[in-house]
Amino acid sequence: MPTHKSAAKRMKTAERDRQKNKRVKSNLRAAIRDYKAIKSGQEKAAEFKELTSVIDSAAKKGVIHKNKAARTKSRLSRLIKTK
C-alpha cells in the first residue's frame, strides 16, 4: 500500500490510464481484425479511411507510437491492392 497521499493518487490515476489505454488498444485490434475480414476491394477502400482514423487517434493519445501507426497503415493499405 502507498505510504504517501500522492502515491495513493498516483496509483489511482495510473490504473485509470491503464484501463483507458486497454480500451483504445482493444478497439484498435478489433477494427484491424474486422478490416482484414472484408473480402471486397471496394469495401476495403471505403473502410480504410475509418480504420486510419482509429489508428491515428490511438497514436495521438500515445497508446501506440506514431511510427507504429504509420507502419500499420502502410501494411494494411497493401491489402487493398492485393485482393
Number of C-alpha atoms within 10 A of each C-alpha: 6 10 7 9 8 10 12 13 12 13 13 12 12 12 12 12 12 13 12 13 17 13 11 19 17 11 15 18 13 12 19 18 11 12 19 13 10 13 12 10 14 12 12 21 15 11 15 20 10 12 19 21 11 20 25 17 16 20 17 13 12 11 16 17 14 16 10 12 18 15 12 14 17 12 10 18 15 10 16 18 10 7 11
